[in-house]
Amino acid sequence: MGKKICPGTNILQLNMVKYDNFILDNGLRFYVLHDPSTPMAAVNILYNVGARDEHPDQTGFAHLFEHLMFGGSVNIPKYDEPLQLAGGENNAFTNSDITNYYLTLPKDNLETAFWLESDRMLNLAFSEKSLEVQRQVVTEEFRQNYLNQPYGDVWLLLKPLAYKVHPYQWNTIGKEISHIEQAHLQHVKNFYSRFYNPNNAIVVVAGDLKTSEVKQLAKKWFEPIEAGETDKIELPVEPKQTAARRMEVKRDVPQTAIYKAYHMCGRTEDNFYSTDLISDLLGSGQSSRLFKTLVRQKQFFSEITSFVTGDIDPGLLIITGKINTGIPIPKAEEALETEIEKLRQKPPTANELRKVKNRVISANTFGTLSALNKAMNLAYYAHIGKPELINTLTQKYEKLRPADILKNAAEVLNPENCSTLIYESQN
């Protein structure tokens, strides 16, 4: 597993991003991001529904819906055709917290985007046939990417090891393939009516556009859609982990792998930024501590990395590496834990921390240049209640000092806070 890219992690602001916002009578929130540098318009629609909102016996529905939303709505049988005729393209993703749809097209054709997105928010064209088609697509994805691929079931094992009550314990694809295989049309309709409502979504429109013209289109196409129910799901709070957990499995893979998952704070908390830098100090790139010591010097691992999941609720800091053939698992794991403990006992130097901050900024430079990426980030920041982060995120990282890193590392990297998965090669 490589460094996970999650929405809201870009931290370079070349210029202050200018945006306006308004709310329609049905509760749909709009943000207009002014970007005169492009002739294109980007439209990002974020729905407040992810895998964490699913029933434990009906998982994978949020991801299934990502597919169903492209199957046609009541007035538009084929979503892609009119968009392509307007010179546009689109895509989507689902994670544990949100489902995000986005498209780009020439700004003169912006109304086409509003027509398309409002119609599928209004009413999808559900049928047994469309459900069966997408059910087959998703179950095949489950088999191919998670059951029949080397290391594919890692998250299916690691997440329930780390989480015991919170719905982060299952992956976005679902807890098990039977949940999608047994999905009924009424289950799907209920999920749609509960979550795909204007008062459960955020729309960001970015480009060389006036707020007045966006507002006019929003009122025309979206405001007639009725608001949905506002019942709030109370998610169970994951108890503090007080003892190390461990699982060992054997698989037909080329190398033995080790995964360590440490509980950390949620995305909206201040400690998120220091934990993010901790993961970079340990295992982001060839100049990181773990790579230099365990890959290059001792040659215990062929590759090693660390990253944060970036979840809105308390998430995980993951450290993972593949052990070189002939190196005993206990020897490799002990060396890994020794390097982790060093960061708990002694802060990084100011120069080391500076380099990590610089790498984070440079790595995200190109991600902030397009109108679409800015629209996606603003939608996410607005979703977590902090739209101003589009302009202030860099400051969150810049203000961190070595002492801040040490304090947080001592808590997060506590061995009792760790769930370890040993993924042993049978070869």
C-alpha positions as CSV (number, residue, x, y, z in Angstrom):
1,M,0.0,0.0,0.0
2,G,1.3,3.4,-0.9
3,K,0.8,6.8,0.5
4,K,-2.9,7.3,0.6
5,I,-4.2,10.5,-1.0
6,C,-7.3,11.8,0.6
7,P,-9.3,14.9,0.0
8,G,-8.3,18.0,1.9
9,T,-4.6,17.2,2.2
10,N,-3.2,19.7,-0.2
11,I,-1.4,22.5,1.8
12,L,0.1,24.8,-0.7
13,Q,-1.7,28.0,-1.4
14,L,0.0,30.0,-4.2
15,N,-2.6,32.7,-3.9
16,M,-5.5,33.4,-1.7
17,V,-8.5,31.5,-3.0
18,K,-11.6,33.7,-3.4
19,Y,-15.0,32.2,-2.9
20,D,-18.6,33.1,-2.1
21,N,-21.3,30.9,-0.7
22,F,-25.1,30.7,-0.4
23,I,-27.7,28.3,0.7
24,L,-30.9,27.4,-1.2
25,D,-34.3,27.1,0.6
26,N,-34.0,23.3,0.5
27,G,-30.7,23.4,2.5
28,L,-28.3,22.7,-0.4
29,R,-25.1,24.6,0.2
30,F,-23.3,26.2,-2.7
31,Y,-19.7,27.6,-2.9
32,V,-18.5,29.6,-5.9
33,L,-14.7,29.5,-6.2
34,H,-13.4,32.3,-8.5
35,D,-10.6,31.1,-10.8
36,P,-10.1,33.4,-13.8
37,S,-7.1,31.3,-15.1
38,T,-9.2,28.7,-16.9
39,P,-11.9,28.6,-19.6
40,M,-13.2,25.4,-18.0
41,A,-15.7,25.1,-15.1
42,A,-15.4,22.4,-12.4
43,V,-18.4,21.2,-10.5
44,N,-17.9,19.1,-7.3
45,I,-20.9,17.6,-5.4
46,L,-20.1,16.0,-2.1
47,Y,-22.8,13.9,-0.4
48,N,-22.5,13.4,3.4
49,V,-22.6,9.6,3.2
50,G,-19.8,7.0,3.3
51,A,-19.2,3.5,4.4
52,R,-19.5,4.5,8.1
53,D,-23.2,5.4,7.5
54,E,-24.1,1.8,6.5
55,H,-25.9,-0.8,8.5
56,P,-23.4,-3.5,9.7
57,D,-25.5,-6.1,7.9
58,Q,-25.7,-4.1,4.7
59,T,-22.2,-2.8,3.9
60,G,-20.8,-1.7,0.6
61,F,-24.0,0.3,-0.2
62,A,-22.2,3.7,-0.4
63,H,-19.8,2.3,-3.0
64,L,-22.6,0.6,-4.8
65,F,-24.3,3.9,-5.1
66,E,-21.3,5.5,-6.7
67,H,-21.9,3.1,-9.6
68,L,-25.7,3.4,-9.6
69,M,-25.6,7.2,-9.9
70,F,-24.2,6.8,-13.4
71,G,-26.9,4.5,-14.5
72,G,-29.3,7.2,-15.6
73,S,-32.0,9.3,-13.9
74,V,-35.7,9.7,-14.7
75,N,-35.3,12.3,-17.4
76,I,-31.8,11.5,-18.6
77,P,-31.4,7.8,-19.5
78,K,-27.6,8.0,-20.1
79,Y,-25.6,10.4,-18.0
80,D,-22.4,10.4,-20.0
81,E,-23.7,11.1,-23.4
82,P,-24.9,14.7,-23.0
83,L,-21.9,15.5,-20.8
84,Q,-19.5,14.3,-23.5
85,L,-21.5,16.3,-26.2
86,A,-20.9,19.3,-24.0
87,G,-17.1,18.7,-23.9
88,G,-17.1,17.4,-20.4
89,E,-15.8,14.5,-18.4
90,N,-16.5,13.2,-14.9
91,N,-15.7,10.7,-12.2
92,A,-16.4,9.9,-8.5
93,F,-15.0,8.3,-5.4
94,T,-16.3,6.9,-2.1
95,N,-14.5,6.5,1.2
96,S,-15.6,5.9,4.8
97,D,-16.9,9.4,5.3
98,I,-18.2,10.8,2.0
99,T,-19.2,10.2,-1.6
100,N,-17.9,12.7,-4.1
101,Y,-18.9,13.3,-7.7
102,Y,-17.0,15.8,-9.9
103,L,-17.0,16.9,-13.5
104,T,-15.3,19.5,-15.7
105,L,-16.7,21.1,-18.9
106,P,-16.3,24.4,-20.8
107,K,-17.8,27.2,-18.6
108,D,-20.2,28.2,-21.4
109,N,-21.9,24.8,-21.0
110,L,-22.2,25.0,-17.2
111,E,-26.0,24.6,-17.3
112,T,-25.5,21.1,-18.7
113,A,-23.8,20.1,-15.5
114,F,-26.6,21.6,-13.4
115,W,-29.2,19.8,-15.5
116,L,-27.4,16.5,-15.2
117,E,-26.6,16.7,-11.5
118,S,-30.0,18.0,-10.4
119,D,-31.9,15.3,-12.2
120,R,-30.0,12.4,-10.5
121,M,-30.4,14.2,-7.2
122,L,-34.1,14.5,-7.9
123,N,-34.8,10.9,-8.8
124,L,-32.6,8.0,-10.1
125,A,-34.1,5.6,-12.6
126,F,-34.0,2.5,-10.3
127,S,-34.8,-0.9,-11.9
128,E,-34.0,-4.5,-11.2
129,K,-31.9,-4.6,-14.4
130,S,-29.7,-1.6,-13.5
131,L,-29.2,-2.9,-9.9
132,E,-28.2,-6.3,-11.2
133,V,-25.7,-4.8,-13.7
134,Q,-24.0,-2.7,-11.0
135,R,-24.2,-5.5,-8.4
136,Q,-22.2,-7.7,-10.8
137,V,-19.7,-4.9,-11.4
138,V,-19.1,-4.3,-7.7
139,T,-18.9,-8.0,-6.7
140,E,-16.4,-8.6,-9.5
141,E,-14.4,-5.6,-8.2
142,F,-14.5,-7.2,-4.7
143,R,-13.2,-10.5,-6.0
144,Q,-10.6,-9.1,-8.3
145,N,-9.1,-6.4,-6.0
146,Y,-9.7,-7.8,-2.5
147,L,-10.0,-11.6,-2.7
148,N,-7.9,-12.7,-5.7
149,Q,-5.0,-10.2,-5.6
150,P,-1.8,-10.5,-3.5
151,Y,-2.2,-8.5,-0.3
152,G,-5.7,-7.6,-1.4
153,D,-7.5,-8.6,1.8
154,V,-5.1,-6.6,4.1
155,W,-7.7,-3.9,4.9
156,L,-10.4,-6.6,5.4
157,L,-8.2,-8.0,8.2
158,L,-6.5,-4.9,9.6
159,K,-9.6,-2.6,10.0
160,P,-11.6,-5.0,12.2
161,L,-8.5,-5.7,14.2
162,A,-8.1,-2.0,14.9
163,Y,-11.8,-1.1,15.3
164,K,-14.2,-3.0,17.5
165,V,-17.3,-0.8,17.6
166,H,-16.9,2.1,15.1
167,P,-18.1,1.4,11.5
168,Y,-14.6,2.2,10.3
169,Q,-14.1,-1.5,11.0
170,W,-15.3,-2.4,7.5
171,N,-13.8,-1.2,4.2
172,T,-15.5,0.9,1.6
173,I,-16.0,-2.1,-0.7
174,G,-18.0,-3.7,2.2
175,K,-17.5,-6.2,5.0
176,E,-18.2,-9.2,2.9
177,I,-19.2,-9.8,-0.7
178,S,-22.6,-11.4,0.3
179,H,-23.9,-8.0,1.4
180,I,-23.9,-6.7,-2.2
181,E,-24.9,-10.0,-3.7
182,Q,-28.1,-10.0,-1.5
183,A,-28.9,-6.3,-1.9
184,H,-32.6,-5.8,-2.9
185,L,-34.1,-3.0,-4.9
186,Q,-36.0,-1.7,-1.9
187,H,-32.8,-1.6,0.2
188,V,-31.2,0.6,-2.5
189,K,-34.2,2.9,-2.7
190,N,-34.2,3.4,1.1
191,F,-30.5,4.2,1.0
192,Y,-31.0,6.8,-1.7
193,S,-34.0,8.5,-0.1
194,R,-32.2,8.8,3.2
195,F,-28.9,10.2,2.0
196,Y,-29.2,11.7,-1.5
197,N,-31.0,14.9,-0.6
198,P,-30.1,18.5,-1.2
199,N,-29.8,19.2,2.6
200,N,-27.2,16.4,2.8
201,A,-24.9,17.8,0.0
202,I,-22.4,20.5,-0.8
203,V,-21.9,21.9,-4.3
204,V,-18.7,23.8,-5.3
205,V,-18.5,25.4,-8.7
206,A,-15.1,26.7,-9.8
207,G,-14.0,28.7,-12.8
208,D,-14.1,32.2,-14.3
209,L,-17.7,32.6,-13.2
210,K,-19.9,35.2,-11.4
211,T,-21.7,34.2,-8.3
212,S,-24.9,35.7,-9.6
213,E,-25.0,33.5,-12.6
214,V,-24.2,30.4,-10.6
215,K,-27.0,31.3,-8.1
216,Q,-29.5,31.8,-10.9
217,L,-28.7,28.3,-12.3
218,A,-28.8,26.8,-8.8
219,K,-32.3,28.2,-8.1
220,K,-33.5,27.0,-11.5
221,W,-32.3,23.5,-11.3
222,F,-31.8,22.5,-7.7
223,E,-34.1,24.6,-5.5
224,P,-37.3,22.8,-6.7
225,I,-35.9,19.5,-5.2
226,E,-37.5,18.9,-1.8
227,A,-35.3,18.5,1.3
228,G,-35.0,15.1,2.8
229,E,-35.2,13.8,6.4
230,T,-32.7,15.3,8.8
231,D,-32.3,12.3,11.1
232,K,-28.7,12.2,12.4
233,I,-26.9,9.0,12.7
234,E,-25.2,8.6,16.1
235,L,-22.1,6.6,15.4
236,P,-20.6,4.6,18.3
237,V,-17.4,6.0,19.7
238,E,-14.4,3.6,19.5
239,P,-13.0,3.0,23.0
240,K,-9.4,3.8,23.7
241,Q,-7.2,0.9,22.9
242,T,-5.3,-0.1,26.1
243,A,-3.5,-3.3,25.0
244,A,-1.6,-4.3,21.9
245,R,-3.4,-6.5,19.3
246,R,-1.9,-8.9,16.9
247,M,-3.0,-11.2,14.0
248,E,-0.9,-13.5,11.9
249,V,-2.0,-15.0,8.6
250,K,-0.3,-17.0,5.9
251,R,-0.9,-16.2,2.2
252,D,0.5,-17.0,-1.2
253,V,2.4,-13.8,-1.6
254,P,6.0,-13.1,-2.7
255,Q,7.1,-11.5,0.5
256,T,6.1,-11.4,4.1
257,A,4.6,-8.0,5.0
258,I,4.0,-6.3,8.4
259,Y,1.3,-3.7,9.1
260,K,1.1,-1.6,12.2
261,A,-2.0,0.5,12.8
262,Y,-2.0,3.2,15.5
263,H,-5.1,5.0,16.6
264,M,-4.9,8.8,16.1
265,C,-7.2,11.8,16.2
266,G,-9.8,12.8,13.7
267,R,-9.4,15.1,10.7
268,T,-10.8,18.2,12.4
269,E,-8.5,18.1,15.4
270,D,-5.3,20.1,15.7
271,N,-3.2,17.0,16.4
272,F,-4.0,15.7,12.9
273,Y,-1.3,17.9,11.4
274,S,1.5,16.8,13.8
275,T,0.4,13.1,13.3
276,D,0.6,13.6,9.5
277,L,4.1,14.9,9.9
278,I,5.0,12.0,12.2
279,S,4.0,9.6,9.4
280,D,6.2,11.5,6.9
281,L,9.2,11.6,9.3
282,L,8.9,7.9,9.7
283,G,8.1,6.6,6.2
284,S,7.5,9.1,3.5
285,G,10.1,8.7,0.7
286,Q,13.6,7.5,0.6
287,S,14.9,10.1,2.9
288,S,12.6,9.1,5.7
289,R,13.9,7.4,8.9
290,L,12.5,4.0,8.3
291,F,13.7,3.8,4.7
292,K,17.2,5.0,5.4
293,T,17.7,2.6,8.4
294,L,15.7,-0.5,7.6
295,V,15.9,-0.6,3.8
296,R,19.1,1.1,2.8
297,Q,21.4,0.4,5.8
298,K,20.2,-2.8,7.4
299,Q,18.4,-4.2,4.4
300,F,15.8,-5.9,6.5
301,F,13.0,-4.6,4.3
302,S,12.7,-4.1,0.5
303,E,10.2,-1.3,1.0
304,I,8.6,0.5,3.9
305,T,6.2,3.4,4.2
306,S,3.8,5.2,6.6
307,F,0.7,7.3,6.1
308,V,-2.4,8.5,7.9
309,T,-5.9,7.5,6.8
310,G,-7.2,11.1,7.1
311,D,-10.7,10.0,8.4
312,I,-13.1,12.6,9.9
313,D,-13.6,10.5,13.0
314,P,-10.5,9.2,14.8
315,G,-8.4,7.4,12.2
316,L,-5.2,5.4,11.9
317,L,-1.5,6.0,11.3
318,I,-0.3,3.0,9.3
319,I,3.2,1.7,9.0
320,T,3.8,-1.1,6.5
321,G,6.8,-2.8,5.0
322,K,7.8,-5.9,3.1
323,I,10.5,-8.0,4.8
324,N,13.4,-9.3,2.7
325,T,13.6,-13.0,2.1
326,G,15.8,-14.7,4.8
327,I,15.2,-12.1,7.5
328,P,13.3,-13.6,10.5
329,I,10.0,-11.8,11.2
330,P,11.0,-11.1,14.9
331,K,14.3,-9.5,13.9
332,A,12.6,-7.3,11.3
333,E,9.8,-6.3,13.7
334,E,12.2,-5.5,16.6
335,A,14.3,-3.3,14.3
336,L,11.1,-1.5,13.2
337,E,9.9,-1.0,16.7
338,T,13.3,0.4,17.8
339,E,13.1,3.1,15.1
340,I,9.5,4.0,16.1
341,E,10.5,4.2,19.8
342,K,13.3,6.7,18.9
343,L,10.7,9.2,17.8
344,R,8.8,8.7,21.0
345,Q,11.9,9.5,23.1
346,K,13.6,12.3,21.2
347,P,12.2,15.1,19.0
348,P,13.3,15.6,15.4
349,T,15.8,18.3,14.8
350,A,14.5,21.6,13.5
351,N,16.3,20.9,10.2
352,E,14.7,17.4,9.9
353,L,11.3,18.9,10.5
354,R,11.8,21.7,8.1
355,K,12.7,19.2,5.4
356,V,9.5,17.2,6.0
357,K,7.4,20.4,5.8
358,N,9.1,21.4,2.6
359,R,8.4,17.9,1.1
360,V,4.8,18.1,2.0
361,I,4.4,21.4,0.4
362,S,6.3,20.5,-2.8
363,A,4.5,17.2,-3.1
364,N,1.2,19.0,-3.2
365,T,2.2,21.9,-5.5
366,F,0.6,20.5,-8.7
367,G,-2.5,19.4,-6.8
368,T,-3.5,23.0,-6.1
369,L,-3.2,24.4,-9.6
370,S,-6.4,23.1,-11.2
371,A,-9.8,24.5,-10.6
372,L,-11.2,20.9,-10.1
373,N,-8.8,20.1,-7.2
374,K,-9.5,23.4,-5.5
375,A,-13.2,22.7,-5.9
376,M,-12.8,19.3,-4.4
377,N,-10.7,20.6,-1.5
378,L,-13.2,23.4,-0.7
379,A,-16.1,21.0,-0.7
380,Y,-14.3,18.8,1.8
381,Y,-13.2,21.6,4.0
382,A,-16.8,23.0,4.0
383,H,-18.1,19.5,4.9
384,I,-15.9,19.3,8.0
385,G,-17.0,22.9,8.9
386,K,-13.7,24.6,8.1
387,P,-14.0,26.1,4.6
388,E,-11.3,28.7,5.5
389,L,-8.7,25.9,5.4
390,I,-8.5,26.4,1.6
391,N,-6.4,29.4,2.5
392,T,-5.0,28.7,6.0
393,L,-3.9,25.0,5.9
394,T,-0.3,25.8,5.4
395,Q,-0.2,27.7,8.6
396,K,-1.4,24.6,10.5
397,Y,1.8,22.8,9.5
398,E,4.1,25.7,9.6
399,K,3.5,26.5,13.3
400,L,4.5,23.0,14.5
401,R,7.7,22.6,16.4
402,P,9.9,19.6,17.3
403,A,8.4,19.6,20.8
404,D,4.9,19.3,19.3
405,I,6.0,16.2,17.3
406,L,7.6,14.6,20.4
407,K,4.5,15.1,22.6
408,N,2.1,13.6,20.0
409,A,4.4,10.8,19.0
410,A,4.7,9.7,22.6
411,E,1.0,9.2,22.7
412,V,0.1,7.9,19.3
413,L,3.1,5.5,18.9
414,N,2.5,3.9,22.2
415,P,2.8,0.1,21.7
416,E,-0.4,-0.5,23.6
417,N,-2.2,1.7,21.0
418,C,-1.0,-0.6,18.1
419,S,-2.7,-3.4,16.1
420,T,-0.2,-5.5,14.2
421,L,-0.9,-7.7,11.2
422,I,1.8,-10.2,10.2
423,Y,1.1,-11.2,6.6
424,E,3.4,-14.2,6.2
425,S,4.4,-15.5,2.8
426,Q,3.9,-19.3,2.2
427,N,6.6,-19.3,-0.5
